[in-house]
Amino acid sequence: MSAVAPLRAPNRRGSHQPGLAEVCRARHIVALLGGRFSLELGIDVDLDEREVDRWALGATLVEDPSPTSVGIQAYRVLGKAGVSTFEDVRGCDREELWRLLGECGYGPYVDRTRSRLLALADGVAERYAGRLTAIGEEIARPRELERMLASLPGWDARTVATFLRELRGVWSGAKPALDLRVARAAGHVALPPNLRGLSAVAAAAHLDLRDLEVGLVRLGAAHDLTRCPGGEECPLAALDREYLVHF
């Protein structure tokens, strides 16, 4: 079989030049596993500030110690009840919040999750008048922005990274380093394990970088990377003929 010539990225010194196989694997992973969590939750952070505030609650639930699927279900259940931001959480009756979370599979951890959400809602109300978007408007320096967010009750570095990853291009200070989970999954399927390389692959594949990053997070969560040979032999990165298209 003859080799396929690689697709060319912009000719900049040190830039990654994605090959067709990389482009197809990237598109396949996003199509198979999904992209941004915010879009899955019906949130469009590119739209307006209200959507960013909704994503703040969504990111909190996605990165809860419980499985991601439980957090996604919780956001949907809360949203149907009119609770989609921290401001809404603060205005929700505590017993009603407990009841809603109890429908989502938290089991014995309902109280823990409710306490976490209430503490966050109170913290955002006291510091930022209920609007977390105020931080992004005021702080443009990435490291300072990350420190401020990490100081919120119940938010750790992982939650901050998940929140900011989907705000690339929305907040000027949202420039988180590549998540270690993304780097590991990218290396596993023979994609560049660095932000510049993945950006080049996403551009060549006509993907939003954020979708590719989250697709790789999903791959790492859904697949045992330690027992798989990886690369093109990884079943989750296998290419179907329909994905071998020209762009």
C-alpha positions in Angstrom: 0.0 0.0 0.0 1.4 3.4 -0.9 1.9 6.0 1.8 -0.6 8.9 2.0 1.0 12.3 1.8 0.5 14.3 5.0 -1.7 17.3 5.1 0.3 20.5 5.5 -0.3 22.9 8.4 0.8 26.5 8.0 4.5 26.6 7.4 5.9 28.0 10.7 9.1 26.9 12.2 8.6 24.3 14.8 4.9 23.8 14.0 3.3 20.4 13.7 2.3 19.3 10.2 -0.6 16.8 10.7 -0.8 13.7 8.5 -4.0 12.4 7.1 -4.1 9.5 9.6 -3.9 12.0 12.5 -6.7 14.1 11.0 -8.9 11.1 10.5 -8.2 9.8 14.0 -9.1 13.1 15.6 -12.3 13.4 13.7 -13.2 9.8 14.5 -12.6 10.2 18.2 -14.8 13.4 18.5 -17.5 11.8 16.3 -17.5 8.5 18.3 -17.1 9.9 21.9 -18.3 13.4 21.7 -16.8 16.9 22.2 -17.4 19.7 24.7 -19.3 18.8 27.8 -21.0 22.3 27.7 -22.6 21.5 24.3 -23.8 18.2 25.6 -25.5 20.0 28.4 -27.2 22.4 26.0 -24.9 25.3 26.9 -23.2 27.6 24.4 -20.5 29.6 26.2 -19.7 31.5 23.0 -23.2 33.1 23.1 -23.3 35.3 26.2 -22.4 35.7 29.9 -25.5 33.8 31.1 -24.3 30.7 29.3 -20.9 31.0 31.0 -22.6 31.1 34.4 -24.5 28.0 33.4 -21.3 26.3 32.4 -19.8 27.1 35.8 -22.5 25.0 37.5 -22.2 22.4 34.7 -18.4 22.1 35.1 -18.8 21.7 38.9 -21.1 18.7 38.4 -19.0 17.2 35.6 -16.0 17.2 37.9 -17.8 16.0 41.0 -16.2 13.0 42.6 -19.1 10.9 41.3 -19.0 9.5 37.7 -19.3 12.1 34.9 -22.5 10.6 33.7 -24.1 11.3 37.1 -23.0 14.9 37.0 -24.4 15.3 33.4 -27.7 13.8 34.5 -27.8 16.1 37.6 -27.4 19.2 35.5 -30.2 18.2 33.3 -32.5 17.4 36.2 -31.7 20.6 37.9 -32.1 22.6 34.7 -35.6 21.2 34.2 -36.4 22.5 37.7 -35.1 26.0 36.8 -31.8 25.6 38.5 -29.0 26.2 36.0 -26.6 28.7 37.7 -25.1 29.1 41.1 -27.5 32.0 41.7 -30.4 29.6 41.0 -28.9 27.1 43.5 -28.8 29.7 46.2 -32.5 30.5 45.6 -33.5 26.9 45.6 -35.1 25.4 48.7 -32.6 23.1 50.4 -34.9 20.1 50.7 -36.0 20.5 47.1 -32.3 20.6 46.0 -31.7 17.4 48.0 -34.7 15.7 46.4 -33.6 16.7 42.9 -30.0 15.4 43.4 -31.4 12.2 44.9 -33.0 11.4 41.5 -29.6 11.4 39.8 -27.7 8.4 41.1 -25.6 10.1 43.9 -26.7 7.4 46.4 -25.2 8.2 49.8 -23.4 11.2 48.5 -26.4 13.4 47.9 -25.6 15.4 51.1 -22.0 15.9 50.0 -22.9 17.2 46.6 -25.7 19.5 48.0 -23.3 21.0 50.5 -20.7 21.5 47.8 -23.1 23.3 45.5 -24.5 25.5 48.4 -21.0 26.5 49.5 -20.1 27.4 46.0 -23.3 29.4 45.5 -22.7 31.3 48.7 -19.1 32.0 47.8 -20.0 33.3 44.3 -22.8 35.4 45.8 -20.5 37.0 48.5 -17.5 37.6 46.2 -19.0 38.3 42.8 -22.7 39.2 43.4 -23.8 35.8 42.1 -22.1 36.2 38.7 -18.9 34.1 38.1 -18.5 35.9 34.8 -17.3 38.9 36.7 -13.9 37.1 37.3 -13.4 36.7 33.6 -14.2 40.3 32.9 -11.8 41.6 35.5 -8.8 39.2 35.2 -6.9 38.7 31.9 -3.7 37.1 33.3 -4.1 33.3 33.1 -2.3 32.3 36.2 -4.1 34.9 38.3 -7.4 33.8 36.9 -6.7 30.2 37.7 -5.7 31.1 41.3 -8.9 33.1 41.8 -11.1 30.3 40.6 -9.2 27.6 42.6 -10.0 29.7 45.7 -13.7 29.0 45.3 -15.0 26.5 47.9 -15.1 23.1 46.4 -13.2 23.9 43.2 -9.8 22.2 42.7 -7.3 22.5 39.9 -9.0 19.9 37.9 -12.4 21.7 38.0 -10.7 24.9 37.1 -9.0 23.3 34.1 -12.3 21.7 32.9 -14.1 25.1 33.2 -11.5 27.2 31.5 -10.7 24.6 28.7 -14.2 25.3 27.2 -13.7 29.0 27.6 -10.7 29.2 25.3 -11.4 32.2 23.0 -14.2 33.4 25.2 -12.3 34.8 28.2 -8.9 36.4 27.3 -7.4 34.8 30.4 -8.7 31.3 29.7 -5.5 29.7 28.6 -5.1 26.6 30.7 -2.2 24.2 30.1 -2.9 21.0 28.4 -4.7 18.6 30.8 -2.5 15.6 31.7 -5.5 13.4 30.9 -5.6 14.9 27.4 -1.8 14.5 26.9 -1.9 10.8 27.9 -4.9 10.0 25.7 -3.3 11.9 22.8 -0.1 10.0 23.1 -2.0 6.7 23.3 -3.6 7.2 19.9 -0.5 8.7 18.3 -1.7 12.3 18.3 0.6 15.1 19.5 0.6 15.2 23.3 1.0 19.0 23.4 -1.2 22.0 22.9 0.5 23.4 19.7 0.4 20.0 18.0 -3.2 19.3 18.9 -4.2 22.8 17.7 -2.6 22.0 14.3 -4.4 18.7 14.1 -7.8 20.3 15.1 -7.3 23.0 12.5 -6.5 20.5 9.7 -9.5 18.4 10.7 -11.9 21.4 10.8 -12.5 20.7 14.5 -12.8 23.1 17.4 -9.7 22.5 19.6 -12.0 22.3 22.6 -13.9 19.4 21.1 -10.7 17.5 20.4 -9.4 18.1 24.0 -12.6 16.9 25.6 -12.9 14.0 23.1 -9.5 12.8 24.4 -10.6 13.3 28.0 -13.6 11.1 27.2 -11.3 8.5 25.5 -9.1 8.2 28.6 -12.2 7.8 30.8 -13.8 5.2 28.6 -10.8 3.1 27.8 -8.1 1.3 29.7 -5.0 2.9 28.2 -2.6 0.6 30.1 -3.9 -2.6 28.4 -4.2 -1.4 24.9 -1.3 -1.3 22.4 -2.4 2.2 21.3 -1.7 4.1 18.1 -3.7 2.9 15.1 -4.2 -0.4 16.9 -6.4 1.2 19.5 -10.0 0.1 18.8 -11.4 3.5 19.8 -9.0 5.2 17.3 -9.7 2.7 14.4 -10.6 4.3 11.2 -13.7 3.5 9.3 -13.7 4.0 5.5 -16.3 6.8 5.8 -13.8 9.0 7.8 -11.1 8.8 5.1 -12.2 11.9 3.3 -10.6 14.9 1.7 -11.0 18.3 3.3 
